[in-house]
Amino acid sequence: KNQVEQSPQSLIILEGKNCTLQCNYTVSPFSNLRWYKQDTGRGPVSLTIMTFSENTKSNGRYTATLDADTKQSSLHITASQLSDSASYICVVSWDNFNKFYFGSGTKLNVKP
Amino acid sequence: SAVISQKPSRDICQRGTSLTIQCQVDSQVTMMFWYRQQPGQSLTLIATANQGSEATYESGFVIDKFPISRPNLTFSTLTVSNMSPEDSSIYLCSVEEGETQYFGPGTRLLVL
């Protein structure tokens, strides 16, 4: 069964600290993996997208890594800011157009 | 990047009524997607809407409950029919441009 699991479910960190969010998936065949940021009450916004041949991709303070062998991805946030408080969703695309599997998200709360 | 707007942004409806949600994109796109996000959960794909053809529904969603229109390449509507409190959710439309998926701001629906 194709699944995407994220951990932790929620996370509280202090402003300025780093954190890493995890995403494990069983989707196969795999096309690409995306990380989204979703602010409360807003639609998700794309942060990174990686194909199976890419190991890492950065977008400002966000760095995503991918290990296609172990089917694991992580999203590392550096020097967190209060505006990073949001849900972060991992989405894996099946090797068939328009089939996406969504993780349940990690809710990050950055405190001053 | 695609800019997506949705109307209404939120609504409170009575059980048994229907609500039509509009989605407008600022560029022409072949496929539009409709998602539901129930409270505290991740996104679930309802259907894929192609211009000029019937929408393709995911398992658990049927056309009688969620009729979709796609009259042109920049516009789509999703109707939530004969609503019940279980339909209370955020409904989002989405498009793909290149490798990136863009989401609308969502329509927050509360059914009493």
HADDOCK unambig.tbl for C-alpha pairs under 7 A between the chains (distance, minus, plus):
assign (segid A and resid 42 and name CA) (segid B and resid 105 and name CA) 5.01 0.50 0.50
assign (segid A and resid 42 and name CA) (segid B and resid 106 and name CA) 6.51 0.50 0.50
assign (segid A and resid 43 and name CA) (segid B and resid 103 and name CA) 5.50 0.50 0.50
assign (segid A and resid 43 and name CA) (segid B and resid 104 and name CA) 5.66 0.50 0.50
assign (segid A and resid 43 and name CA) (segid B and resid 105 and name CA) 4.48 0.50 0.50
assign (segid A and resid 43 and name CA) (segid B and resid 106 and name CA) 5.83 0.50 0.50
assign (segid A and resid 44 and name CA) (segid B and resid 103 and name CA) 6.05 0.50 0.50
assign (segid A and resid 45 and name CA) (segid B and resid 102 and name CA) 6.77 0.50 0.50
assign (segid A and resid 45 and name CA) (segid B and resid 103 and name CA) 6.93 0.50 0.50
assign (segid A and resid 46 and name CA) (segid B and resid 100 and name CA) 6.96 0.50 0.50
assign (segid A and resid 46 and name CA) (segid B and resid 101 and name CA) 6.85 0.50 0.50
assign (segid A and resid 102 and name CA) (segid B and resid 42 and name CA) 6.61 0.50 0.50
assign (segid A and resid 102 and name CA) (segid B and resid 43 and name CA) 6.44 0.50 0.50
assign (segid A and resid 103 and name CA) (segid B and resid 42 and name CA) 6.53 0.50 0.50
assign (segid A and resid 104 and name CA) (segid B and resid 41 and name CA) 5.93 0.50 0.50
assign (segid A and resid 104 and name CA) (segid B and resid 42 and name CA) 4.61 0.50 0.50
assign (segid A and resid 105 and name CA) (segid B and resid 42 and name CA) 6.40 0.50 0.50
